[in-house]
Amino acid sequence: MDTKTARHSLDMLHGSLIKKILLFALPIAASSILQQLFNSADTAVAGQFGNADALAAVGTNGEIVALIVGICVGIAVGANVLIAKFIGAGERHRISGAVHTAMAFSVVFGILFTILGQFTARPLLALIHTPEDIMTSATNYLKVYFLGVPFLSVYNFGSAILRSKGDSKRPLAALILSGIINVLLNLFFVVVCKLSVIGVALATDISTAVSAFFVVFWLCREPDEFRLSLRKCRIEWKYLSSILRIGIPAAIQSAVFCVANIFVQSAINTFGSSAAAGSAISMNFEYIAYYVNTAFGQAATTFTSQNYAAKKTQRCRKIFWISLGMALLFSSLIIYPIVIFRSQASGIFSSSPEEIRFSCERILVVLSLQILCSVYEIPACTMRGLGYSALPAVEMILGICVIRIIWRFTIFSYFNTLKSMYLVFPTTWVITSIIMLISFVIVLRKAFPKPNPTAA
């Protein structure tokens, strides 16, 4: 490995784990937060400078946008894990084929997703009972947003490839630049051009294209087997099947929250536009806190993948405990200042006292207990790094999605209050954590069996 490659790589198999996990995870957390802030910036600009319906129209799309991002990020994890295993096992000659397959698939996947989105935008919004007075604006925003999904897909697959070798800083750099562009374009399209929700969606698409461009540019300049050649981009099934085998369950795991929350959103929307807007404000903070957890989860996945392939058992155990401790610590640093200053934080997105009141209500019930997410997220991601991707996905479906949907039509239908709907979040977090920890112990014993002392 030459010096140029080493500068953008991280040796996950040797040395201090605490320092390296922090160096790996914190840029990912910042990247994910910036990606979510694209939508947050849309919400803030729409609320402060758009028309009366703009904030609710953009905000009600929050769960759908998160679903799209979750699917793209989740499937891209398959490329991350596969290439990390090649590195850990010393099979570097197989990396190039995986890189070109992943990037070719990212383009095809993104285009198909965009086409599908044009037909499903309005039905999705109808499914969550979007108020009729904002339906047209919300549909326009979502259709334009879907046009940027190919860039979103390319960025996430390219970032997953770079992160597989420990490079989490350049994906962050791309998002910092595109994030600045997004805010500036938001203001230009909404304040100057008066494009309202269409303007904020266009700003997100263009800024996402910028981040995708830089990731592709860096991959094309890689000096070793990670180098991307556009002429060599083609899909090889032997690599794609492995990527999908890992990535599809990971995408389900990422998206299951959003699918369940779409049903939750449908309940919230029945309380009117102000409740929808207030809930959307709170969700911006919830996603920021959640992405801190997923960053350390991705660290657990990638570090575990490499070390498990290299048969470093004790190191894998340390990775789990360090990742869990860091996730709990850093998510707390995000969550509790927002809870304490919830009125001021909500005021960033809206000047309406009614919307701020609805936001604060959700923050107190949901965000204040969101630290519980770390307890199931880190075991799930560690299992994925060990090669068990389907099991945590199934447990997420049962513990998160199914229970929230049942709750929507039972507990909420009986009490019919916002608080009764919000209480489903901590309830499902506790249930899922218990299920996940039990299965994690079982998987750990299977992956790392104790040596038989009677063996010769």
N, C-alpha and C positions, 0 to 999 in steps of 0.2 A: 504494500500500500504506500503510495507516494505521499509527500508532505501536504499537497493540496487536498487529497482525499481525507487524510488524517485530520486536517483542520476542521472539517465539517462532519466528523464521525465521533462516536463515543464508544469506548471500550466497555461493554456491559458485562464482560466475563471476568474482569479483574479489577481490584482496587475498591475504594470506598463506595458503598452503595448509597448512603444517605446523600452525599454530595452529587452523585451522578443522577440519582432519581430526581432530585430537585432541579438540576440543570436540564433534564429531559422534560419533566412534567410542567414546570412553570411556564415555559414558552408555549406549550400546548394549551394550558389553561388560558393564557393571554390570547392565543389564536382563536380558541373556541368562543371566548367572551367577545372578542372583536367581531367574529362572524355573527353572533347573536345581536351585537350592538348595531349591525346593519339594520336589523328590524327595529331595534330600540330607537335608533336615529330616525327611522321612518315614522315611528309612533310619536316621538317628541316634536318633530317638525310638523307633522300632520296636525297634532294637537294645538300647537302654538300659532301656526301660520296658515293652516288649511281651512277649509270650510267647516261648518258646524258638524257635519257627519264624518269628517275625515278621520278623526282619532278612533272612533268606534269601528269604522270600516277597515282600517289598517289593523287595529287591535284584535278584532274578531278573527283575523287570519293568523294570529300568532301560533296557535296549535298546529294549523295546517303547514305553515312555513317550517315550524320545528319538526314536523313529521318528514317533510322533504329533506331537510338537512340531516335528520337522524338516519334516514335510509341511505343517503349518499355516504355519510361518515361510516356507517355500520358496514356496508359492503366493502368499502375501501380498507377496513381493518383486515379483511381477508388477505389482501396484498401485503400489508404490514407484517402479519404473522408468518405468512409463507416465506417471505424474503428474510425475515429475522431468523427463522429456522435454518435456512440455507447458510446464513452467516455462522450461526452457532455450531452447525454440523460440519463446517468447513467445505461446503459444496458451492463454492462461489461461481463455478462454471455454469450453474443453473440460474443465476440471478438475472442475467440479460434477458432470457426468454420470459421470465416472470414479469420483468419491468415492461417489456414491449406488449405483452398480453394485457397487463393491467391498464396501460394507457390507451390501447386500442379499444378495450371494452368500455372504458370510462366515457369515450366519445359516443359510442353506440348507445350505451345506457342513457346518457344525458339527452340525446336526441329523441329517443323513444319516450322518455319521461315527459319531455316538453310537449310532444304531440298528444300524449294521453291527457296532460294537464289542461289543454285547451277545451277538451270535451267534458272534463270532470269538475272544472272550477265551480260552476254554479251549483251542480248537484251536491258537492261537498259542503258548500256554504248553506244550502237548504237543509242538509242533514243535521247541521248543528243549530238549526232554527235561528239563523241570522235575521235580525229584525228587518222587516220589509223596507223601512225607510233608509237603510244603508246597503241593501242588497246589491244594487247596481254599482255603487262605488266599490264595495268589497270584491265583487266579481271582476271588475276592471283591474283592480290592484293585483289579484291573484293570477289572472291570465298573463299580465305583463311580467310578473315575477317568474312564472313558469318558463318564459323565454330565456332566462338566465341559468336554468338548471344544467345545460351542458357545461358551462364554465364552472359551476359549483362542483360538478362531478369530476372534471379534470383537475381542479385544484385539490380536492380531497384525496383522489388517488395519487396524484403527484406528491402531496404532502406525506401520505402514508408510506410511500417508497423512501422518501428522504428520512423519515423518522425511524424506519426499520434499521438504519445504520447509526441512529443516534442524533441525527440532524433535525432538531426541532426549532432551531433559531431562524433559519431562512424562511420556512413557512410563516413564522410570526412576522418577519420583516415584510413579506409580501402583503400580509393583512393589515399591517400598520399603514402602509402606503395606500392601499385600496380603501381602508377605513376613512382616512382623511379625505380622499376623493369622494367617497360616498356622502359624507356630511356636506361638503361644498356643493356637490351636485344636487343634493336634497334642497338646500337653500336656493340654488339657482332655479331649479325646475318649479319649485312651489312658490317662492316669493316673487321671482322675476317673471317666470313664464306662466304662472298661475295654472299649472297642470294638476295640482292637488294630488290625489292618490296615484294617478298614473305617473306623475313626476317622481314620487318617492320610490316607486317600483323600478322605474328606469334607472334611477341613481344606483340602486342596489345591483341591478344587472350589469351595468357598466363597471362598477367597482369590483364585482366578482370576476369579470373578464380580465381586469388588470391583475388580480392575484393569480389567476390561472396562467396568464402569460408568463409571469415571473417564475413560477414553479417549473413550467415547461422549459423556459430558457435555461434555468440552472441545471435541469436534468440533461439537456442537450450538451452542456459543457462539462459534465462529469468525466473525469479522466480514466475511469476503470469500467468494470462490468455494469455499473449503474448508468452509464452513458445512454441517453435516449437518442435513437436515430429515427426520424419520422418515416424514413423509407422502410425500416424494419418492423414498423408497427403492424402487427397482425395477431390474431387470436389463436393461441395454441390450446387445445382442449385440456391437455395434461396439466397445464398451469391454471387455466380458468376454472376447471372443476375443483381444484384445491382452494382457490380464492373464494369461490361461491360456497363451498362446503363450510368454510369458516365465516365468510362474510354475510351470508344470508341469515343465519341465526343471530349474528351480531346486529344486523340491521333490524331484525325483529325485536331484539332486546332494546335497541335504541328507539325504535318507533312505537313500541308497545305503550309507552307512557302517553305518547301523543294520540294514539288511537283511542285509548281509554279517556284521555282528557278531552277529546272531541265530544264524547258523550257528556262529560262534565260541563263543557262549554255550552252545550245545547241547553242544559239546565240553567246555567247562569244567564244566558241570553233571554230567558223567559221573564227576567226581572227588568228588562229594558236596556236602552242604549247606555245609560250612565253606569249601570252595573257591569255591562260588557266592557266599557272603557276602563272602569276602575280595576276590574279583574285583569285586564290586559296590562295595566301599569304594574301590578304586583308580579305578574308572570315574568316581566323583564328581569326583575331581581332574582326570581326563583331559578331562571335559566342560568344566570351568571353563577349562582352558588352551585348549581348542578354541574356546570362545566368544570368547576374546580375538582369535583369528585371524579368526573370522567377523565380528566387529565391524569390524575394519579392512577386511575384504572387503566388507561392506555400505557402508562409506564409499567404497571404490573404485568400487563399482557406482553409487551415487547421484551422487557427484561427477563420475564419468565420463559418466553419462547426461546430466546438465545441460550439461556443457562440450562434449561431442560434438555435442549438438543445437545448441549455440551456435557450433559450428565452431572451437573453441579447441584446436587440435591439440597444441601444445607443453604446454599446461596439462594435458591428458590424460596425457601421458607422465610429467610430474612427479607426478601423482596416483598412478600405479602405483608409482614408486620410493619415494615417501614412505610409502605404505600398506604396502609390503613391509618397509621398514626398521622401521617402528613395530610391525608384527605380530611380527617377529623379536625386537625388544627387549622388548616387554611380555609376550609369551608366556614368554620366558626368566625374567622376574621372577616369574612365577607358578610355573613348572615346577621350577626348581632348588632353591629353599628347601624345597619339598615332598619332593623326592628326598633331600635331605640329612637332613631330619627326618621321614622316612617312617614310622618306628615311632610317633612321637608324633602325627603327623597321622592315621594309621590308628586310633589309640586314641580319637580323637574319636567314632568310629562304633561301636566294639566294645571290650569288655573281654576278649574271648576271645583268648588267645595264638595259637591255631591260625588263627583268622580274620585276625589281624594279620599273621601270617607269610605267609599266602597273598597278602594285600594288598601287602606289601613286595616279594614276588617279582615281581608284575606291575608295580609302580611302577618297579623297576629296569630291566626289559626294555622296557616300553612308554612310560611317561611321560617317562623320561629322554631319549628320542629324538623326542618329539612336536613339537619345534620345526620338524621337517621339513615339517609340515603347512602352514606359511606359504608354502613355496616353490611349492605348487600351488594353494592357496586364493586368493591374491591375483591371479595371472593368470586364474584361472577367473572370479572376480568382475568383473575388469576387462573380460573378453570379454563377460560378460553386460551390462555397462553400454554396450558398443559395439553391442549388439543380437544378439550371438552366444550365445544361451542354450543351444541344443541341443548344440553341439559339446562344451563342457566336461562336460555331463551324461553324454554317451556315453563320454567318456574316463574319467570317474569310475566308470562301470559296469564298464568293462574293467579299469582299473588297480586298483580297490579291490574291487568286489563279486565279479567273476568269479574273480580270482586268490585271494581269501580263501576262496571256496567250494571251489575246486579244491584249495587247500592243506589245507583241513579234511579232505578225503577221500583225500589222498595223503601229504603230509609228516607231518601229525599222526597219521594212521592207522598210519604206519610206526613212528614214535618213541613215540607215545602218552604224551607228557609235557606238562605245562602250559607249560614253557618253549618247546617246539617249536610250540605253538599261538600263544604270545605273539609269537614272532619274525615272524609274518606281518604284524604291524602296520608295523614299520619297513621291511620288504621292499616292501610295497605303496606306502608313502609315497615311497620312492625311485623306483620304477617310474613312478608317477603323475606325480611332479614332472618327470621327464624328458619324458614324453609331453606334459604340459601346457605346458611351456616351449617346446617345438618348435612346437606349434600356435599358441601365443600370438604368437611371432615372425611366423608366416605371416599370422595375422589382423591384426596390427598393420600389416604392409606393405599389406594389402588395404584396411584402414580409412583409413590415412593414406598414400596413394601419393605418391611424390616427384614434384614438378612436372617436366614435360618441358621441358628448357632450349631445345629447338628449336621449341617452340610459339610461335606469334605472340603 
